């Protein structure tokens, strides 16, 4: 155990040098329940009393001989499948935290009743009887918890640890949590892919991709990949296990379930709040994949064209990227048509911007022009950002359709950092809006990853200009080869479809700040949302009307704006789908002074 802890410590030191404050050290005391049946439904919330539970110091478990506290292995003649652990901590202010955990075999971690991490367990509902799909032995698990999961005052950390088999001989659990007082440095790694241009399932480098293009993530940390020349949609778990989610590998456009469906060069992918995937398929179709793997065509046909219409009556010409807004409208970068197309939830396809001419002309809607738009994303205000592959520019489209040049200069290829037209790109292909209000851009021709603020300040964060390669490591030494697509997960980690390397790369990237973003001393520290979870009405407690609050903005887990109100109490959320949401409290100076998290039942 001591060697494993030392290894974890060395790993953390290797990627960051920063001051830290430990909230829960390894070896801490935890309450635990190991009774051979499920815990009460509210066991992981602050409202539950664990006074009757026994307590013991980590490492907790049985069977390995290195436990400080031995938990029951057999109850009433049956091996314990799931053991539950709880710990209460106090925070003066919500703060993003880093967790290192030892677990055998799988786990789900909750903060104040909300799931924040799942390791070696399937998606969907987890029961007491749920077994892990694979065996692990004292697996080290590291993850980040955003500040929005915590509240000022009492917080409950709850962990359920699951066995791999009914006759499992051991169980291990230990946990440390700390927060950083400075930024954690970033590294580039290969999440999955051997580099071979094939499409083989497996774990990490044992798997292979063939020109991975689109990438997106779900709330559980799974990465979905449009494996373009593999003609498949692939899924990568947080532990790097790669499977084929949909697509047989045969280049066609047939609807069906899972691998019975076919795709033809899927290039772009996005996900909605319910876990449905949407794919921009170069065979001129837009496809939908449900969480159960059912594939349907929602717009377009195999025919090439630019006709607007309903469903399959519309036509596209090599759609390359796709994104979704808070009303479930889809926006498509229709590359060879030089247009941005819009698809309503009912399947009505229209041309949102672009007249089809290959040029760069700013203007309103179809009076504007694009040249091979390849990437697209949307911010919470409904503004679209487009990576113009042959324009070498980033364009902005307001919700009313006004097109402007956001960064870069038409016809000026280069790799210069700068502001607006002072920055240069070479065939930018992918673009993604992050939850902290920045744009991430894959600059394909430069083999680099770029970042832009919404003020248009462009910097290079990884890769070497005009120097391709497949080097992992610190940002200053990492190399890519024509990176095409980019996205982040809920913890801020970045994922890249590194196309010509045939790999999916990951950038561990966590800058921790408290939720008091504006540092407004007039805002109380004990602001909470209640009831939480809620089905219909929420209130914000601890926020006085005299504190110059302008608006309350509710966003989903993807950062999309779902509801804006000036009300502080009796906020009606019945129209929201079930899931996790964030509340941003905006002051009169348009600054976010607090971010809260709640669950819609």
N, C-alpha and C positions, 0 to 999 in steps of 0.2 A: 504493500500500500504506500509506504514511504517513497519508493522508487517511482510509482505512478504519479504521486503528487508532485515530485520533483520534475518529472517529465512535463506535466502540465504547466508548471511554473516556468520552465525553460522555454516552452512554446510561446507563452504569453510574452516573455521578455524578448524573444526573437522578433516579434512583430510590433512591439510598442515599447517606448520608454516614457513613462508618465507616472505622476503621483496618483495614489489610489487610496480609498478609504474602504476598509472591509466591513460589511454589514453582517455577513454570516460567514465565519471561518469554517474550514474543514474541521471535523470533530465536534461540531456544535451539538447541543441537545435538541432532539426532535420528539414530539408526540407521535405515536404510531398506533395503528389499528391493524391487527392480523387475526381475524376471527373466522376465516373460512367462508365469508360471504361479503356482499357489497356493503360499502359504507353508506350512511344516510345521504340523501340526495343533495343536501346543503353542506356536506362535510368540508368543502373547500372554500367556504365563504366566511366573512367576518362574523356573521350572525350565529355561527355554530359554536357550541361549547365543547371543547375537547378535554374537559376536566377529568372525565373518567378514563381517558386513554393513558396507557403507560408512557413513560419517557425514557430516553436513553441517548447517549452520545454516539456520534458517528466514529467509525464506520458502523452502520447497522446492517443486519442481515443474518445469514446462517450458511454453514457448509464449507467455508473457505478456511476457517481457523484464524483469520486476521480481524475478526469483528471485535469492536469495543462493546457493542450491545448486540446480543443474540435475540432475534425475533423468532416467533414460532414457525416451525417448518410444517408441522402437521397439526391440524385441528379436527377433532372428531373423526380421526382415521383417514383424513384426506389431506393431501399436500396443498398448502396455501398457494393460490394462483396469483392473487393480487394483495399487496401490502400498501397501506395508506400512511403518508407522513404529512405532518402539519407543523408549521412554525409561524409565530407572530413576531413581527418587527415593527418598529416605529420610525417614521421619517418626518423631519421638520418640513421638508418640501419634496415633492415627487422628483426623482432623479433617475435617469437611464442607468441601467446596471449591466454588468457582465457576470455570467454564471459559468462556473466550471463544475461539472457533476460527474460522479462515478456511479454507474448503474449496470445492473445485471438482472434482466435481459433487455427490458424496454420500459418506457416511462411516458407519462403525460404530466406537464408542469402547469400549474394554475397560479395566478396572482389575483386575489380577491374574487375568486370564482370564475375568472376568464382564462381560457387556455392560452398559454404563451409559447409552448414548445411541445413537440411530440417526437419521440425517438423510437424507432424500430417497432412501430405499431401501425396498423392500417388506417386509412382514412375512414370517416364516418363515425358512428356511435361506438364508443368503447364501453364494454361491460366488464363486470368482475371476472367473467369467464374468458375474456379475450386473451389469447396467447400471442406471443410475438412471432413473426414469420421466420426469424433467424435467431440463432444462438449467439450471445455475446458473453465475454468474460471480463468483468470489470471495465466496461467500455468507458473511455473518457468522452464526455459530451460538453461542448462549449456553445453558448448562444448569448444573445443580447436581449434585454427586456427594455422596451421604450419607456420613457418617463410617464407617458400617458396611462400606463397600466397601474401606476401607484397613486395613492392619495396622501395628503398631509395627515399624519397621525398613524393610526393602526392599519397594518397591512398583513394579510395572511398569504404565506407561501405554502402551497400544497402540492404534493407529488404522489402519484400512484405508480407503483413499480410492478410490472407484469413478468410472469415467467414464460419461458419458451415451451415448456412441456409440463404435463400434469405430474410427472415423476421427477421434476427438476430437483437437483441435489444442492443448489446453492442460490443465494440471493445477496446482492450487495447494493448499498446506497450510502453516498456521502455527497456533500453539497457545499459550495462556497459561492458567495455573491458579494461583489464590490462595485463601487462606482469610480470612475476616472475623473480627476480634476483637470485633465487636459485631453487633447485629442489622441485617440488611438491611431497609430500609424496603419497604413494599408499595404497589403501584399496581394500579388496575383498568383493564382493557382489554377490547376486544371481540375475541374469538377468531374469531368467524364470525357472519355474518348482517347483512343490509342494513337490517333493520327492517321490510321489507315482509312482509305476512302471506301468504306463498306458500311453496312448497317446491321450491327450485331448487338444484341442485348447482353448485359453483364454488369459488373460493378466497377466503377471508376475507369481505369485505363484498360480494363478487359473488354469494355464496350467500345463500339465504334459508330461513327456518324459519316454521312456523305454530304458535305456542304451544309452544315447546320445554319439555318438562316434566322427565322423568327424565334423569339424566346419570350416567355411570360411566366409568372409565378402565381401560386394560389396562397391562401392564408395559412396553410400548413407547411410552407416552405418548399413544396414540390416545384420543380422547374419543368415546363412543357416546351418542347422544341419542335419547330417545323424543320424536319430533316429533308431538305429540299430534293436532292438527287437520290435519296433513299426512298422518297415518295411515301413518307410515314410521318406520323405525329408521335414523338417519343416523350416519355416521362422519366424524370430523374428525381429520386427521393433525396432528402437532405443528406443522407448517408452515401449518396452516389450510386444507388442501384438504378440501372437504366432498363426500362421495359418499353415495348411498343404498345402505345395506347390505342392507336387506330391506324389503319392502312396496311395493305398486304405487301407493299413494295412494288407492285405492278403499276406503271404510269398510266392512269386512267382517271375517271371521275364518276365512280359508282357509289351510291349511298349504301349504307348497311351498318352493321354493328361491329365495332372494334376492327380486327384485322380482316373482316369480310368486306369492308369499305376500301375504296381506292382513292388516291390523290395523284395529281400530276404536278410535280415541282411545287409543293407548298412553301410559300415564302414568308408570309407574315402571320402572326398569331396574337390574340388577346383573349382576356377572360372577363366575364361579368361577375357580379356580386354573388350569384347563385352557383358559380363554378362551371358554367357553360363556356366552352372554347369556341372562338370564331377564327376561321382560317382564310387568308387570302391565297388562293390557289392559282398558280400561273397558267393552269388550263382554263383560265377565264371564268372561274366560279368563286363564290363566297360560300363557305361551308360552316355548319354548326355541329359541335360535338357535345352532347350532354355528359354529365359526370359519369353516367353508366356506359359511355362509349357509343351512343347512337349517333350516326353521322347522317345529316341531311343537307341538301343544297337549298340555300335560302335566296340566292340571287345569281343570275348569270347562267350561261350554258357553255358548252365547248366552243361555240361560235365566237369569233373575234369581231369586236365592234365597239361602239360607244353609245348605243341606244339606251335612253332612259326607259323605265317601265316598271312593271311589277314582277318580282321574282325572276323566274327563268326567261321572261320576255326581255329583260335588260341584258346588255352585253358589256364586256370589259375587254381590255387588251393588256394582259400580263399585270394584274393587280399584285403589288409587292408588299404592302403593309396595311395594317388595319388597327383601329382603336375604337373605343366605345365611350359614350358620354353618360351622364347621370340619368338620362331618360331612355337609355338603351338604344339610342341611335348609333349606327355604325358609320365610320368614316374610312374611306379606302383611298390609298395612294394608287391611282390607276396609271401605272408608269408609262406605258407606251402610248396612252391616250393623252398624256400630259394634263391630267385632270384630277381633281379631288371629288370623289363621289360620296353621296350620302345614302344610307339605307335605313328607313324607319323600321320600328319593330314589326309592322305589318308587311314588310318586304318591298315598299315603294322605293325605287332607285331613282335618284336625281343627280344632276351635276351641281355640286355646291360651289365650286370655283374652278376656273380655267376654261379657256376657249379651244383647247386642243393644239394651239400653235406652240411649237418648241422654241420658247424664248423666255425672257424674264421681263414681265411687265406687271407692275403693281396696279391695283384697282379693285373695283367691287365685283365680286362673283365671277361671272363668265367674261368680264372685260379684262381680267387678269390672265396671265399666261405663266406656265411652268415648263421645265425641261427635264423630263424623267424624274418626277417625284417618287422617291423610293422609301422614305420613312415618314411616319406620322404619329403624333401623340396629341393629347388634349390636357389642358390644365383645369382646375376646379371651376374657373370662371367661364369655361366653354371656348377659350381660345385654342385654335389648332396651331401646331408647329410642324413644319414640313421640311424634311431634308431633301434638297434639290440636287440630285446626283450629278447632272451635267451642267446645272447652274453654278455649282460649287458654293451654294448659299443655303442659309436657313431662312425660311419664310414664315410669316405669322399671318393667320387668318382669324379675325374676330368672329364672334358668334353671329354677327350680322353679315359676314361674308367679305369684309374688307381685307384685302391682301396687301401686305407690305414686306419689305426685305428686312429681316431681323438682324442677321449677321452674315458677314461675307460680302464679296463683291463679284458681280456677274463677270465670268470669264477670267477672273484672277485666281488661278490655282496656286496653292501654297500651303504653308503650315504655321503661319504667323499667329501668335496670340495677340489679342487686342480687344477693342470695343467696337461693336457694330461692323461697319465697313472696313475698319482697321484690322479685323481678323480675316484670315484666309483659310480655306478648306480645299481638299482635293477629293472629290467624289464622296461627300458625306452620304451615308446610306441609312443608318438607324438613328432614332431619336426617342427619348423617353423623359417624361416629366416626373421628377422626384417629389416625395412628400415634403421635403424641406424647401421647395420652391425653386429648383434649378433644373436645367436641361442637361442630359447626358447624350453625347453624340458619338457614333462610331464614324471616324474619318477614314473610310476604307482605303482610299488611295495613299494616305500617309501612314497607314497601319497603326493608328493611334486612337486613344480614347480622349475625347474633349469634353469640357464642361462649360456651360454658359449660365450666367445669372439671368434673371428676367430683365435686367438692365442691359443685357447684351455683352457683358464682359466675358470673353472666351479665354480659357486656359487649357493647357494639355495636362492631363492627370496621369496618363500611362502610355507606354510605347515610345518608339523612336521614329521620328519623321523619316519616311522613305526607306526604312530599314525593317524588313520583315523577318520574322522568326517565330519561335515557339518557346520562349524562355519564361519560366516562372520565377517568382521572387519579388523583391521590393519593386515598388512602382518605377523607380529610377532605372531598373535593369530589365524589366519585363518587355517581351516582344510579342506582337500579334502578326497575323497574316491575313489581310483583307477582312477585318472584323465587320460583320454585316448588321447585326441586330443587338439590342441592349435592353435590359430592364433591371429593376431592383426588387428585393423582397421587402417584407414589412419591417425588417431590422436594418435596412439600408445597404445590405450587401448587393453587389452589382454582378449581373450575369451577362455574358457576351457569347453570341454565336460567332465563333472564330472560324469563318467559312473555309478558307483554304488550308487551315491547320486541321480541319475536320474534328474540332474539339469544342466543348463548352467550357469556357473559362469563368472563373469567379474572382472577384476583387472583394476581399474582406475590408469593409470600409465603414467605420463607426465613429462618428464624432458626437460625443455626449454633451447635451445641454439640458438644463432643467426646463420645465414647461413654462416658467415665467419668462417668456421670450423677450418681452419688452422691458423687463426689469422694472416694472411699475410698482413702486412701493405702496401705492394706494390700494392695490388689490390684495385682499386677504389670502392667507395661505391655506385656509381650511375650506376652500370651495370644493363642493362635491355635487354630483348628479344623483338624484334619487327619484323614484325607486330605480334600482339597477340590479338586475335586468328589469325591463318594463315592456308591456305589450301595447300600451296606448298613450300614456301621458308621462312626461318627465318634468322635473323641476331642478333648478340650480340653486343650491343652498350655500349661503355664505357670501353672496355677491350683492352688494348694496346698490340701489339705483343711483346713488350719488357718486358712483365711481366712474362716470362718463363712458359707459358701455354703449357702443353704437349698434352692435349686431351679435347674434349668436348664429354660427354657421356649423351645420352638421355635414360631415363628409363620411363616405364609406371607406372601407379598408384600402381601396385603390386610390384614395385622395380625391374622388369625385364629389362635387358639391351636390347634396341631396335636398337640403332644406336651409333656408335663411329666415330668421325672424328677429324681431326686436324684443320679444317676450323673454322673461326670465323664469316664468313659472307657467305651469299648465301648457307645456309645449306638446302639441299633438303629433305623435310619430306613427299613427296607425297606418299611414301610407307607405312606410318603409318596410322593406323585406326583412326577414329575420337575419340576424348576423351582428357583427361588431361594427361600431361607429365611433367617430371622434367628434367632439364638440370644440370648436375654436371660439374663444371669446375675444371679440374685436373691440378696441376702444375707439374714441373719437378721432384719434390720429391714425386710424387704420392699421394699428399694430395688434398682433396677436399677443395677448397678455396671459392667456392660460389655455391649455389643451386638456380636455377630459375624455375619458373613454367610457362608453356604455354599451350594453347588449340589448338589442331588440329581440324579445322572445318571438 
